[in-house]
């Protein structure tokens, strides 16, 4: 007997988050907008083909359009995802869903993983903690059969007013379900709206690995796979690249693309043998580049166009405090290797609320001297659940998660706040006066 078919609506929340520099000082230039596809929802939808699944992207459509689609579709299950600055917005959406329907509401994503108790509230029925492709599919299977869904590892049944109790999931590569591709077809109508404004290009997302074994104090990624690094099968990566058709730029969506050098080389070889001609963006650690320059060269031959490197800082002392596990000389060596190969560098840096004007100048000089094509500077933000949060909790002066956008200081600034934001905004403006454009 066939299982009952459920109507499942997966929702990408709207652009949200508030801005202190804009609200307090009229500085609007710090908004950093990248309208990327809701890849995690496409991944979750993969194993649910026996059900009727709709992905609604509120970053592309209005809330009015969302409710019109909601009323027409009448979902049995609503799945929401959220990073930290979106947490309050999805709570409001969930409350409205419950007011209008009897749908089961499920929340997952980054903030749900690191701070699941935040969503232990009446509007939510279940919380997906960590990598959810397999666990969410198991939950949907139970709901479709009308069975009790307690006891699924990685899924918490909410208990408002009482502490959450749930089984931690022991992740392995079967949780990636590589035999099942993402449902790229479910966001086809939005495809032309996904772009990277700073580079003036559109791209598609493909998974090549998941998780991270490193423990940078500020990072909210390692717990997504329980501190493990999981390889997505090379053949599955090639399949997904092909599924994106004529999309010429591919973003390899993981925190540490070349975390397993042997597996990365295998994937590189398969892409070349398959005759695929694309340009790739990948996240790479500086020490990986220095340790495996030949691997990076081979990937350049396969189409590696740009790398996103978390340099974070130019100070050895701060690198140590962030638990980066390498010193500044490694950063300089990595930059030299990338420049020799002609690979574009998207460099992530952190501005601390404790920075003074000299610190900003030192960072600017470093970026200009080393010709970082696309510098990205975020304000140090202690996300709940990270080691940084535990360390800085006593210093936090802004608890409202709407401000956790990486362009707000949620701890006190050393400079007067207005001067801090003016200095920060001025640096960003100068660095981006002549934006890089793909060749």
SULLINLIN-V741224 format. One record per pair of residues at least 12 apart in sequence whose ideal C-beta (glycine too) atoms are under 8 Angstrom apart, sorted by the first residue. I is the first residue (numbers start at 1). GAP is how many residues later the second one is. D is the distance in Angstrom with one decimal. If there is no record, write none. Layout:
BEGIN
i=I gap=GAP d=D
i=I gap=GAP d=D
END
This chain:
BEGIN
i=3 gap=47 d=6.8
i=3 gap=138 d=7.3
i=3 gap=141 d=4.8
i=3 gap=142 d=6.1
i=4 gap=140 d=5.2
i=4 gap=141 d=7.5
i=4 gap=142 d=7.7
i=5 gap=45 d=6.6
i=5 gap=46 d=5.6
i=5 gap=47 d=6.2
i=5 gap=139 d=7.5
i=6 gap=45 d=4.7
i=6 gap=46 d=7.1
i=6 gap=70 d=4.6
i=6 gap=71 d=5.8
i=6 gap=134 d=6.5
i=6 gap=137 d=6.6
i=6 gap=138 d=5.2
i=7 gap=44 d=7.2
i=7 gap=45 d=4.7
i=7 gap=47 d=7.6
i=7 gap=66 d=6.2
i=7 gap=67 d=6.6
i=7 gap=68 d=4.8
i=7 gap=69 d=5.0
i=7 gap=70 d=7.4
i=8 gap=37 d=7.8
i=8 gap=40 d=6.2
i=8 gap=43 d=5.4
i=8 gap=44 d=6.9
i=8 gap=45 d=4.8
i=8 gap=46 d=7.3
i=8 gap=67 d=6.2
i=8 gap=68 d=6.9
i=8 gap=69 d=4.6
i=8 gap=70 d=7.9
i=8 gap=71 d=6.6
i=8 gap=132 d=6.8
i=9 gap=44 d=7.9
i=9 gap=45 d=5.0
i=9 gap=46 d=8.0
i=9 gap=47 d=6.2
i=9 gap=60 d=7.9
i=9 gap=61 d=6.7
i=9 gap=64 d=5.8
i=9 gap=66 d=3.8
i=9 gap=68 d=7.2
i=9 gap=69 d=5.1
i=9 gap=70 d=7.1
i=9 gap=94 d=7.8
i=10 gap=28 d=7.6
i=10 gap=31 d=4.3
i=10 gap=34 d=6.3
i=10 gap=35 d=6.2
i=10 gap=43 d=6.7
i=10 gap=44 d=7.2
i=10 gap=45 d=4.9
i=10 gap=46 d=7.3
i=10 gap=68 d=8.0
i=10 gap=69 d=4.5
i=10 gap=71 d=7.8
i=11 gap=30 d=7.9
i=11 gap=44 d=7.9
i=11 gap=45 d=5.3
i=11 gap=47 d=6.5
i=11 gap=55 d=7.4
i=11 gap=67 d=6.4
i=11 gap=68 d=6.8
i=11 gap=69 d=5.2
i=11 gap=70 d=7.6
i=11 gap=82 d=7.0
i=12 gap=26 d=3.7
i=12 gap=29 d=6.1
i=12 gap=43 d=7.2
i=12 gap=44 d=7.2
i=12 gap=45 d=4.5
i=12 gap=46 d=5.9
i=12 gap=47 d=5.8
i=12 gap=69 d=6.7
i=13 gap=45 d=5.7
i=13 gap=46 d=7.6
i=13 gap=67 d=6.8
i=13 gap=68 d=7.2
i=13 gap=69 d=5.9
i=13 gap=73 d=4.6
i=13 gap=76 d=5.2
i=13 gap=77 d=5.3
i=13 gap=80 d=6.9
i=14 gap=44 d=4.0
i=14 gap=45 d=6.0
i=14 gap=49 d=6.7
i=14 gap=75 d=6.8
i=15 gap=18 d=7.0
i=15 gap=44 d=5.5
i=16 gap=69 d=6.5
i=16 gap=70 d=5.5
i=16 gap=72 d=7.9
i=16 gap=73 d=4.4
i=16 gap=386 d=6.9
i=17 gap=68 d=3.7
i=17 gap=69 d=7.2
i=17 gap=385 d=5.7
i=17 gap=386 d=7.1
i=17 gap=387 d=7.4
i=17 gap=388 d=4.0
i=18 gap=382 d=7.5
i=18 gap=384 d=4.4
i=18 gap=385 d=5.4
i=18 gap=387 d=7.5
i=18 gap=390 d=7.6
i=19 gap=12 d=6.9
i=19 gap=384 d=7.9
i=19 gap=386 d=7.0
i=19 gap=388 d=6.4
i=19 gap=389 d=6.7
i=20 gap=378 d=8.0
i=20 gap=383 d=6.4
i=20 gap=388 d=4.7
i=20 gap=389 d=7.2
i=20 gap=397 d=7.5
i=20 gap=401 d=7.1
i=21 gap=386 d=7.0
i=21 gap=387 d=7.5
i=21 gap=400 d=4.0
i=21 gap=403 d=7.7
i=21 gap=404 d=6.5
i=24 gap=393 d=7.3
i=24 gap=394 d=7.4
i=24 gap=397 d=7.9
i=25 gap=393 d=5.3
i=25 gap=396 d=5.7
i=25 gap=397 d=7.2
i=27 gap=394 d=5.5
i=27 gap=395 d=7.0
i=27 gap=398 d=4.9
i=29 gap=396 d=5.2
i=29 gap=399 d=6.6
i=29 gap=400 d=5.9
i=30 gap=377 d=4.6
i=30 gap=391 d=7.4
i=30 gap=394 d=7.0
i=30 gap=395 d=5.5
i=30 gap=398 d=6.5
i=31 gap=376 d=7.5
i=32 gap=344 d=7.5
i=32 gap=374 d=7.8
i=32 gap=375 d=6.7
i=33 gap=164 d=6.1
i=34 gap=161 d=8.0
i=34 gap=162 d=5.6
i=34 gap=163 d=6.9
i=34 gap=164 d=7.8
i=35 gap=24 d=5.7
i=35 gap=25 d=7.3
i=35 gap=158 d=6.1
i=35 gap=159 d=5.7
i=35 gap=160 d=6.0
i=35 gap=162 d=7.9
i=36 gap=158 d=5.7
i=36 gap=160 d=7.7
i=36 gap=167 d=7.9
i=36 gap=169 d=6.9
i=36 gap=215 d=7.5
i=37 gap=20 d=7.8
i=37 gap=150 d=5.6
i=37 gap=153 d=7.0
i=37 gap=154 d=7.5
i=37 gap=157 d=4.7
i=37 gap=167 d=7.2
i=37 gap=168 d=5.6
i=38 gap=17 d=6.4
i=38 gap=19 d=5.7
i=38 gap=21 d=7.8
i=38 gap=43 d=7.2
i=38 gap=149 d=6.8
i=39 gap=143 d=6.8
i=39 gap=166 d=4.1
i=39 gap=168 d=7.6
i=39 gap=214 d=5.6
i=40 gap=41 d=5.8
i=40 gap=68 d=7.8
i=40 gap=69 d=6.7
i=40 gap=92 d=8.0
i=41 gap=14 d=5.2
i=41 gap=38 d=7.3
i=41 gap=40 d=6.4
i=41 gap=145 d=7.9
i=42 gap=13 d=6.9
i=42 gap=140 d=3.9
i=42 gap=141 d=4.9
i=42 gap=142 d=6.1
i=42 gap=144 d=6.3
i=42 gap=145 d=6.3
i=42 gap=163 d=8.0
i=43 gap=90 d=5.4
i=43 gap=139 d=4.9
i=43 gap=164 d=7.0
i=44 gap=35 d=6.7
i=44 gap=64 d=7.8
i=44 gap=88 d=6.2
i=44 gap=89 d=6.1
i=44 gap=92 d=5.3
i=44 gap=93 d=7.9
i=45 gap=137 d=7.4
i=45 gap=138 d=4.0
i=45 gap=141 d=5.8
i=46 gap=87 d=6.8
i=46 gap=131 d=6.9
i=46 gap=134 d=4.3
i=46 gap=135 d=6.1
i=46 gap=136 d=5.5
i=46 gap=137 d=5.7
i=47 gap=86 d=6.7
i=47 gap=87 d=7.4
i=47 gap=90 d=4.0
i=47 gap=130 d=6.1
i=47 gap=133 d=5.2
i=48 gap=89 d=6.4
i=48 gap=92 d=6.0
i=51 gap=89 d=6.7
i=51 gap=93 d=7.2
i=53 gap=130 d=6.9
i=53 gap=133 d=6.5
i=54 gap=15 d=7.2
i=54 gap=19 d=5.5
i=54 gap=21 d=7.3
i=54 gap=132 d=7.2
i=55 gap=128 d=7.4
i=55 gap=131 d=4.4
i=55 gap=132 d=5.6
i=56 gap=13 d=5.6
i=56 gap=14 d=7.8
i=57 gap=130 d=6.6
i=57 gap=133 d=5.3
i=60 gap=130 d=4.8
i=60 gap=133 d=4.9
i=67 gap=33 d=7.9
i=70 gap=27 d=7.5
i=70 gap=30 d=7.3
i=70 gap=31 d=7.8
i=71 gap=29 d=7.8
i=74 gap=27 d=7.3
i=75 gap=26 d=7.6
i=75 gap=28 d=5.2
i=76 gap=27 d=6.1
i=76 gap=28 d=6.7
i=76 gap=67 d=7.6
i=77 gap=26 d=6.2
i=77 gap=27 d=4.8
i=77 gap=28 d=7.8
i=77 gap=29 d=6.5
i=77 gap=63 d=6.8
i=77 gap=66 d=6.6
i=78 gap=16 d=7.6
i=78 gap=19 d=5.3
i=78 gap=25 d=4.9
i=78 gap=26 d=7.3
i=78 gap=27 d=5.1
i=78 gap=28 d=7.1
i=79 gap=27 d=4.8
i=79 gap=28 d=7.8
i=79 gap=29 d=7.0
i=79 gap=57 d=7.3
i=80 gap=13 d=6.5
i=80 gap=14 d=6.4
i=80 gap=25 d=7.1
i=80 gap=26 d=7.1
i=80 gap=27 d=5.0
i=80 gap=28 d=7.5
i=80 gap=29 d=7.8
i=81 gap=26 d=7.5
i=81 gap=27 d=5.6
i=81 gap=28 d=3.7
i=81 gap=31 d=7.9
i=82 gap=25 d=6.8
i=82 gap=27 d=5.0
i=82 gap=28 d=7.3
i=82 gap=29 d=5.2
i=82 gap=30 d=6.9
i=83 gap=26 d=6.5
i=83 gap=27 d=4.8
i=83 gap=28 d=6.0
i=84 gap=26 d=6.9
i=84 gap=27 d=4.7
i=84 gap=31 d=7.9
i=84 gap=136 d=7.6
i=84 gap=299 d=5.4
i=84 gap=300 d=6.9
i=84 gap=317 d=5.4
i=84 gap=320 d=4.4
i=85 gap=316 d=6.1
i=85 gap=317 d=6.1
i=85 gap=318 d=7.3
i=85 gap=319 d=4.8
i=85 gap=320 d=4.7
i=86 gap=25 d=7.4
i=87 gap=24 d=4.9
i=87 gap=28 d=8.0
i=87 gap=31 d=6.1
i=87 gap=32 d=7.6
i=87 gap=314 d=4.9
i=88 gap=312 d=7.7
i=88 gap=313 d=5.7
i=88 gap=314 d=5.6
i=89 gap=313 d=7.9
i=90 gap=17 d=6.4
i=91 gap=28 d=7.4
i=91 gap=30 d=6.6
i=91 gap=32 d=6.4
i=94 gap=13 d=7.0
i=94 gap=27 d=7.9
i=94 gap=29 d=3.5
i=94 gap=30 d=5.8
i=95 gap=28 d=4.6
i=97 gap=26 d=7.1
i=98 gap=24 d=7.4
i=98 gap=25 d=5.0
i=104 gap=21 d=4.9
i=104 gap=22 d=7.2
i=104 gap=39 d=6.2
i=105 gap=18 d=5.9
i=105 gap=19 d=5.3
i=105 gap=20 d=5.4
i=105 gap=21 d=7.8
i=106 gap=18 d=7.3
i=106 gap=19 d=6.5
i=106 gap=20 d=4.6
i=106 gap=21 d=7.5
i=106 gap=22 d=6.2
i=106 gap=30 d=7.3
i=106 gap=33 d=7.1
i=107 gap=12 d=4.9
i=107 gap=17 d=5.1
i=107 gap=19 d=7.6
i=107 gap=20 d=5.5
i=107 gap=21 d=7.1
i=108 gap=19 d=7.0
i=108 gap=20 d=3.3
i=108 gap=21 d=7.6
i=108 gap=24 d=5.0
i=108 gap=28 d=6.9
i=109 gap=19 d=7.8
i=110 gap=110 d=5.5
i=110 gap=114 d=7.2
i=111 gap=273 d=7.5
i=111 gap=290 d=7.8
i=112 gap=15 d=5.3
i=112 gap=16 d=6.4
i=112 gap=17 d=6.4
i=113 gap=16 d=5.2
i=113 gap=17 d=5.1
i=113 gap=107 d=7.7
i=113 gap=110 d=5.6
i=113 gap=111 d=5.7
i=113 gap=272 d=7.5
i=114 gap=106 d=5.3
i=114 gap=109 d=6.0
i=114 gap=269 d=6.6
i=114 gap=270 d=6.1
i=114 gap=271 d=2.7
i=114 gap=272 d=6.8
i=115 gap=269 d=4.4
i=115 gap=270 d=4.9
i=116 gap=13 d=5.5
i=116 gap=40 d=5.8
i=116 gap=48 d=5.9
i=116 gap=50 d=7.8
i=117 gap=46 d=7.4
i=117 gap=47 d=5.9
i=118 gap=266 d=7.3
i=119 gap=39 d=7.2
i=120 gap=36 d=7.8
i=120 gap=38 d=5.2
i=120 gap=39 d=6.5
i=120 gap=40 d=6.0
i=120 gap=43 d=7.9
i=120 gap=44 d=5.3
i=121 gap=37 d=7.0
i=121 gap=39 d=5.6
i=122 gap=36 d=7.8
i=122 gap=38 d=5.1
i=124 gap=34 d=5.0
i=125 gap=32 d=7.3
i=125 gap=33 d=6.1
i=126 gap=13 d=6.2
i=126 gap=23 d=7.1
i=126 gap=29 d=5.7
i=126 gap=30 d=6.7
i=126 gap=31 d=6.0
i=126 gap=32 d=6.7
i=127 gap=28 d=7.3
i=127 gap=29 d=4.3
i=127 gap=31 d=6.4
i=127 gap=37 d=7.3
i=127 gap=39 d=7.8
i=128 gap=26 d=6.7
i=128 gap=27 d=6.1
i=129 gap=25 d=5.4
i=129 gap=26 d=7.3
i=129 gap=27 d=6.1
i=129 gap=37 d=6.8
i=129 gap=39 d=7.8
i=129 gap=40 d=7.3
i=130 gap=24 d=5.6
i=130 gap=39 d=6.0
i=130 gap=41 d=6.8
i=130 gap=93 d=6.5
i=130 gap=94 d=5.3
i=130 gap=95 d=6.4
i=130 gap=96 d=6.4
i=131 gap=23 d=7.5
i=131 gap=38 d=7.6
i=131 gap=40 d=5.8
i=131 gap=44 d=5.3
i=131 gap=45 d=7.5
i=131 gap=79 d=6.2
i=131 gap=80 d=7.4
i=131 gap=93 d=5.8
i=131 gap=94 d=5.3
i=131 gap=99 d=7.8
i=132 gap=22 d=6.7
i=133 gap=42 d=6.4
i=133 gap=43 d=6.6
i=133 gap=44 d=5.3
i=133 gap=47 d=7.9
i=134 gap=40 d=7.1
i=134 gap=41 d=4.7
i=134 gap=43 d=5.7
i=135 gap=17 d=5.8
i=135 gap=18 d=6.6
i=135 gap=19 d=3.9
i=135 gap=20 d=5.3
i=135 gap=34 d=6.2
i=135 gap=40 d=7.6
i=136 gap=19 d=7.7
i=137 gap=40 d=7.7
i=138 gap=14 d=5.1
i=138 gap=17 d=7.5
i=139 gap=13 d=5.8
i=139 gap=16 d=5.3
i=151 gap=16 d=6.7
i=152 gap=15 d=7.4
i=153 gap=13 d=7.9
i=153 gap=14 d=4.2
i=153 gap=15 d=6.7
i=153 gap=16 d=4.0
i=153 gap=17 d=7.1
i=154 gap=12 d=7.7
i=154 gap=13 d=7.3
i=154 gap=14 d=7.4
i=154 gap=15 d=3.4
i=168 gap=58 d=7.2
i=169 gap=57 d=6.9
i=170 gap=56 d=6.9
i=171 gap=40 d=7.3
i=171 gap=54 d=4.8
i=171 gap=55 d=4.8
i=171 gap=57 d=5.5
i=171 gap=59 d=6.6
i=172 gap=56 d=7.6
i=172 gap=58 d=7.0
i=173 gap=57 d=5.0
i=173 gap=58 d=6.2
i=173 gap=59 d=7.8
i=173 gap=60 d=7.9
i=175 gap=50 d=7.7
i=175 gap=55 d=7.1
i=176 gap=31 d=7.4
i=176 gap=34 d=6.1
i=176 gap=54 d=5.8
i=176 gap=56 d=5.4
i=176 gap=57 d=8.0
i=178 gap=54 d=5.7
i=178 gap=55 d=4.2
i=178 gap=57 d=7.9
i=178 gap=58 d=3.9
i=179 gap=57 d=7.3
i=181 gap=55 d=7.2
i=181 gap=58 d=6.1
i=181 gap=59 d=5.5
i=181 gap=62 d=5.9
i=182 gap=23 d=8.0
i=182 gap=25 d=7.5
i=182 gap=58 d=6.5
i=182 gap=61 d=7.8
i=184 gap=20 d=7.5
i=184 gap=59 d=5.6
i=184 gap=60 d=6.5
i=191 gap=13 d=7.9
i=191 gap=56 d=7.9
i=198 gap=176 d=6.0
i=198 gap=234 d=7.2
i=198 gap=237 d=5.9
i=198 gap=238 d=7.5
i=199 gap=175 d=6.8
i=199 gap=236 d=7.4
i=199 gap=237 d=6.3
i=199 gap=238 d=6.8
i=199 gap=239 d=6.1
i=200 gap=235 d=7.3
i=200 gap=237 d=5.6
i=200 gap=238 d=7.3
i=201 gap=48 d=5.4
i=201 gap=237 d=5.6
i=202 gap=45 d=7.3
i=202 gap=47 d=6.8
i=203 gap=44 d=6.8
i=203 gap=46 d=3.8
i=203 gap=47 d=6.4
i=203 gap=48 d=4.9
i=203 gap=78 d=6.8
i=204 gap=40 d=4.0
i=204 gap=43 d=3.9
i=204 gap=45 d=7.3
i=204 gap=46 d=5.8
i=204 gap=47 d=7.1
i=205 gap=45 d=7.7
i=205 gap=46 d=5.1
i=205 gap=48 d=4.6
i=206 gap=31 d=6.2
i=206 gap=34 d=4.7
i=206 gap=35 d=5.5
i=206 gap=38 d=7.0
i=206 gap=44 d=5.4
i=206 gap=45 d=7.2
i=206 gap=46 d=5.9
i=206 gap=47 d=6.5
i=207 gap=25 d=5.0
i=207 gap=30 d=7.2
i=207 gap=33 d=7.0
i=207 gap=45 d=7.6
i=207 gap=46 d=5.4
i=207 gap=47 d=6.5
i=208 gap=24 d=5.5
i=208 gap=29 d=5.0
i=208 gap=44 d=4.6
i=208 gap=45 d=7.7
i=208 gap=46 d=5.7
i=208 gap=49 d=5.8
i=208 gap=56 d=7.9
i=208 gap=59 d=6.4
i=208 gap=74 d=7.9
i=209 gap=20 d=6.5
i=209 gap=21 d=6.4
i=209 gap=22 d=5.5
i=209 gap=23 d=5.8
i=209 gap=45 d=4.3
i=209 gap=47 d=6.9
i=209 gap=48 d=6.5
i=209 gap=50 d=6.0
i=209 gap=51 d=7.0
i=209 gap=54 d=7.6
i=210 gap=14 d=7.2
i=210 gap=15 d=5.4
i=210 gap=19 d=7.7
i=210 gap=20 d=4.6
i=210 gap=22 d=6.7
i=210 gap=44 d=5.9
i=211 gap=13 d=5.9
i=211 gap=14 d=2.9
i=211 gap=15 d=7.5
i=211 gap=16 d=7.3
i=211 gap=17 d=5.1
i=211 gap=18 d=5.1
i=211 gap=19 d=5.3
i=211 gap=43 d=7.9
i=211 gap=44 d=7.1
i=212 gap=13 d=7.7
i=212 gap=15 d=7.9
i=212 gap=17 d=6.1
i=212 gap=43 d=4.4
i=212 gap=44 d=5.1
i=212 gap=47 d=7.0
i=213 gap=14 d=6.3
i=213 gap=15 d=6.8
i=213 gap=16 d=4.9
i=213 gap=46 d=7.3
i=214 gap=42 d=7.1
i=214 gap=71 d=7.3
i=214 gap=109 d=8.0
i=214 gap=111 d=6.9
i=215 gap=12 d=7.8
i=215 gap=108 d=5.7
i=215 gap=172 d=7.1
i=216 gap=94 d=7.4
i=216 gap=96 d=7.8
i=216 gap=106 d=5.6
i=216 gap=107 d=5.5
i=216 gap=108 d=6.1
i=217 gap=104 d=7.2
i=217 gap=105 d=5.3
i=217 gap=106 d=4.9
i=217 gap=169 d=6.6
i=217 gap=170 d=4.3
i=217 gap=171 d=4.4
i=217 gap=174 d=6.9
i=218 gap=104 d=6.2
i=218 gap=132 d=7.3
i=218 gap=162 d=6.8
i=218 gap=163 d=7.4
i=218 gap=164 d=7.3
i=218 gap=165 d=7.2
i=218 gap=168 d=6.0
i=218 gap=169 d=7.9
i=218 gap=170 d=4.5
i=219 gap=36 d=7.7
i=219 gap=167 d=6.6
i=220 gap=163 d=4.9
i=220 gap=165 d=6.4
i=220 gap=166 d=5.6
i=221 gap=34 d=4.5
i=223 gap=162 d=7.1
i=229 gap=27 d=6.8
i=229 gap=30 d=4.9
i=229 gap=31 d=6.7
i=231 gap=29 d=5.6
i=231 gap=32 d=4.7
i=234 gap=29 d=7.0
i=234 gap=32 d=5.1
i=234 gap=33 d=4.3
i=234 gap=36 d=5.0
i=235 gap=35 d=7.0
i=237 gap=30 d=5.6
i=237 gap=33 d=7.8
i=237 gap=34 d=8.0
i=238 gap=29 d=7.6
i=238 gap=32 d=5.3
i=238 gap=33 d=6.3
i=238 gap=36 d=5.5
i=238 gap=38 d=7.1
i=241 gap=30 d=7.3
i=241 gap=35 d=5.9
i=241 gap=37 d=6.5
i=242 gap=32 d=7.8
i=242 gap=34 d=7.1
i=247 gap=31 d=7.7
i=248 gap=30 d=6.0
i=248 gap=31 d=6.2
i=249 gap=29 d=7.1
i=249 gap=30 d=5.1
i=249 gap=31 d=7.7
i=249 gap=32 d=6.9
i=249 gap=56 d=7.2
i=249 gap=189 d=7.6
i=250 gap=28 d=5.1
i=250 gap=29 d=7.1
i=250 gap=30 d=5.1
i=250 gap=31 d=7.1
i=251 gap=29 d=7.8
i=251 gap=30 d=4.7
i=252 gap=28 d=6.0
i=252 gap=29 d=6.7
i=252 gap=30 d=4.6
i=252 gap=31 d=7.4
i=254 gap=29 d=6.4
i=255 gap=28 d=5.8
i=256 gap=27 d=6.1
i=256 gap=28 d=7.4
i=256 gap=29 d=6.1
i=256 gap=32 d=7.4
i=257 gap=25 d=3.8
i=257 gap=26 d=5.3
i=257 gap=27 d=5.9
i=258 gap=24 d=7.0
i=258 gap=26 d=5.7
i=258 gap=30 d=5.3
i=258 gap=34 d=6.7
i=258 gap=37 d=6.2
i=258 gap=38 d=7.6
i=258 gap=41 d=7.7
i=259 gap=26 d=7.9
i=259 gap=29 d=7.3
i=261 gap=27 d=7.8
i=261 gap=30 d=7.9
i=261 gap=31 d=5.1
i=261 gap=34 d=5.5
i=264 gap=31 d=6.1
i=264 gap=35 d=7.4
i=265 gap=30 d=5.8
i=265 gap=33 d=6.6
i=268 gap=27 d=7.5
i=268 gap=30 d=5.1
i=268 gap=31 d=5.3
i=268 gap=33 d=8.0
i=268 gap=34 d=4.9
i=271 gap=31 d=4.9
i=271 gap=32 d=7.2
i=272 gap=29 d=6.9
i=272 gap=30 d=5.2
i=276 gap=27 d=7.6
i=277 gap=26 d=6.8
i=278 gap=25 d=5.2
i=279 gap=24 d=5.3
i=279 gap=25 d=7.9
i=279 gap=26 d=3.8
i=279 gap=27 d=8.0
i=279 gap=159 d=7.4
i=280 gap=19 d=7.3
i=280 gap=22 d=7.4
i=280 gap=23 d=5.2
i=280 gap=24 d=5.0
i=280 gap=25 d=6.0
i=280 gap=26 d=8.0
i=281 gap=24 d=6.5
i=281 gap=25 d=4.9
i=281 gap=26 d=7.3
i=281 gap=27 d=6.7
i=281 gap=65 d=7.6
i=282 gap=17 d=7.4
i=282 gap=22 d=6.3
i=282 gap=24 d=7.9
i=282 gap=25 d=5.5
i=282 gap=26 d=7.2
i=283 gap=24 d=7.2
i=283 gap=25 d=4.7
i=283 gap=26 d=7.8
i=283 gap=27 d=7.7
i=284 gap=12 d=7.4
i=284 gap=23 d=4.6
i=284 gap=24 d=7.3
i=284 gap=25 d=5.8
i=285 gap=24 d=7.2
i=285 gap=25 d=7.0
i=286 gap=23 d=5.6
i=286 gap=24 d=7.8
i=286 gap=25 d=6.5
i=286 gap=40 d=6.5
i=286 gap=44 d=5.2
i=286 gap=45 d=5.0
i=286 gap=47 d=7.8
i=286 gap=48 d=3.9
i=287 gap=38 d=7.1
i=287 gap=39 d=4.6
i=287 gap=43 d=5.3
i=287 gap=47 d=7.5
i=289 gap=18 d=7.6
i=289 gap=20 d=7.4
i=289 gap=44 d=7.8
i=289 gap=45 d=4.1
i=289 gap=48 d=5.5
i=289 gap=49 d=6.6
i=290 gap=40 d=5.5
i=290 gap=43 d=4.8
i=290 gap=44 d=5.4
i=290 gap=47 d=6.9
i=293 gap=44 d=5.0
i=296 gap=41 d=6.6
i=296 gap=42 d=7.4
i=296 gap=45 d=6.4
i=296 gap=47 d=7.2
i=297 gap=44 d=5.9
i=300 gap=41 d=4.9
i=300 gap=42 d=7.2
i=300 gap=43 d=6.0
i=304 gap=39 d=6.0
i=305 gap=38 d=7.1
i=305 gap=39 d=6.1
i=305 gap=133 d=7.0
i=306 gap=37 d=6.5
i=306 gap=38 d=3.8
i=306 gap=39 d=7.2
i=306 gap=40 d=5.7
i=306 gap=67 d=7.9
i=306 gap=68 d=7.6
i=307 gap=31 d=6.6
i=307 gap=36 d=5.8
i=307 gap=37 d=7.5
i=307 gap=38 d=6.4
i=307 gap=39 d=6.8
i=308 gap=38 d=4.5
i=308 gap=40 d=6.6
i=309 gap=25 d=6.7
i=309 gap=29 d=8.0
i=309 gap=36 d=6.3
i=309 gap=37 d=7.2
i=309 gap=38 d=5.7
i=309 gap=39 d=6.8
i=310 gap=14 d=7.9
i=310 gap=38 d=4.6
i=311 gap=20 d=5.3
i=311 gap=36 d=5.1
i=311 gap=37 d=6.3
i=311 gap=38 d=5.8
i=312 gap=12 d=6.2
i=312 gap=36 d=6.8
i=312 gap=37 d=6.3
i=312 gap=38 d=5.0
i=313 gap=36 d=6.8
i=313 gap=37 d=5.9
i=313 gap=50 d=8.0
i=314 gap=14 d=5.9
i=314 gap=17 d=7.4
i=314 gap=48 d=6.5
i=314 gap=49 d=6.4
i=314 gap=52 d=4.7
i=315 gap=13 d=7.1
i=316 gap=12 d=5.3
i=318 gap=32 d=7.9
i=318 gap=34 d=7.5
i=322 gap=28 d=7.6
i=323 gap=64 d=7.4
i=332 gap=38 d=7.3
i=335 gap=35 d=4.9
i=335 gap=37 d=7.5
i=339 gap=32 d=6.9
i=344 gap=29 d=4.9
i=344 gap=30 d=6.9
i=344 gap=92 d=6.7
i=344 gap=94 d=7.9
i=345 gap=26 d=8.0
i=345 gap=27 d=5.2
i=345 gap=28 d=5.5
i=345 gap=29 d=7.1
i=346 gap=27 d=7.2
i=346 gap=28 d=4.3
i=346 gap=30 d=6.4
i=347 gap=20 d=7.0
i=347 gap=25 d=4.2
i=347 gap=27 d=7.1
i=347 gap=28 d=5.1
i=347 gap=29 d=6.8
i=348 gap=28 d=5.0
i=348 gap=30 d=7.0
i=349 gap=14 d=6.2
i=349 gap=18 d=7.4
i=349 gap=26 d=6.4
i=349 gap=27 d=7.0
i=349 gap=28 d=4.8
i=349 gap=29 d=7.4
i=350 gap=27 d=7.4
i=350 gap=28 d=5.8
i=350 gap=29 d=7.6
i=350 gap=30 d=5.1
i=351 gap=12 d=7.3
i=351 gap=26 d=5.4
i=351 gap=27 d=7.0
i=351 gap=28 d=5.3
i=351 gap=29 d=6.8
i=351 gap=73 d=5.9
i=352 gap=27 d=7.9
i=352 gap=28 d=4.7
i=353 gap=26 d=6.8
i=353 gap=27 d=6.4
i=353 gap=56 d=4.0
i=353 gap=58 d=5.0
i=353 gap=59 d=6.5
i=353 gap=60 d=4.5
i=353 gap=61 d=6.9
i=353 gap=67 d=7.0
i=354 gap=59 d=7.5
i=354 gap=60 d=4.7
i=355 gap=59 d=6.9
i=355 gap=60 d=7.5
i=355 gap=65 d=7.4
i=356 gap=58 d=6.0
i=356 gap=59 d=5.9
i=357 gap=58 d=7.1
i=357 gap=62 d=7.9
i=357 gap=66 d=5.8
i=360 gap=63 d=5.2
i=360 gap=64 d=7.1
i=360 gap=67 d=5.4
i=363 gap=14 d=7.3
i=363 gap=64 d=7.3
i=364 gap=63 d=5.6
i=364 gap=66 d=7.1
i=364 gap=67 d=7.1
i=367 gap=64 d=6.3
i=373 gap=63 d=4.4
i=374 gap=61 d=8.0
i=374 gap=62 d=5.3
i=375 gap=56 d=5.1
i=377 gap=47 d=7.3
i=377 gap=50 d=6.9
i=377 gap=51 d=6.3
i=377 gap=54 d=7.7
i=378 gap=28 d=3.9
i=378 gap=29 d=7.2
i=379 gap=27 d=5.8
i=379 gap=28 d=5.8
i=379 gap=29 d=6.2
i=379 gap=30 d=5.5
i=379 gap=45 d=7.2
i=380 gap=29 d=7.9
i=380 gap=31 d=7.9
i=381 gap=23 d=5.6
i=381 gap=24 d=7.9
i=381 gap=25 d=5.3
i=381 gap=27 d=7.5
i=381 gap=29 d=6.1
i=382 gap=14 d=6.5
i=382 gap=28 d=7.1
i=382 gap=29 d=7.4
i=383 gap=21 d=6.5
i=384 gap=17 d=7.8
i=392 gap=19 d=6.1
i=395 gap=16 d=4.5
i=395 gap=17 d=7.0
i=396 gap=14 d=5.6
i=396 gap=15 d=5.7
i=397 gap=13 d=6.8
i=397 gap=14 d=6.1
i=397 gap=15 d=5.7
i=398 gap=12 d=4.2
i=398 gap=13 d=8.0
END
